[in-house]
Amino acid sequence: MSARLQSLHHIGVIVEDLDATIAWYERHLGFAVLSTFGFPGARVAFIGRGAVKLELFQIDGAAPISDRRRRPDGAGAQGSAQQPTHRWN
């Protein structure tokens, strides 16, 4: 018997600039801030639109991701040396 995902409460994402990220989601996708909080070394915001919720973390002193991992074709994120067979535009 295989396990099947029935629902998803939220997804957590580490961001470089919490305020700028919130503003982008509000402006472009209609998200709203649901709650904010912090703890030593971090600021956190829950944002959402309808059933979609994101938990955004800004961690003090976190190193930015490398340029290789920022590639839109996903090869950097997957760590694969293979070239994708298609490109997302």
Secondary structure as GFF3:
##gff-version 3
##sequence-region A 1 89
A	DSSP	beta_strand	11	14	.	.	.	ID=ss1
A	DSSP	alpha_helix	18	29	.	.	.	ID=ss2
A	DSSP	beta_strand	32	39	.	.	.	ID=ss3
A	DSSP	beta_strand	42	49	.	.	.	ID=ss4
A	DSSP	beta_strand	52	59	.	.	.	ID=ss5
A	DSSP	three_ten_helix	68	70	.	.	.	ID=ss6
A	DSSP	alpha_helix	75	78	.	.	.	ID=ss7
###
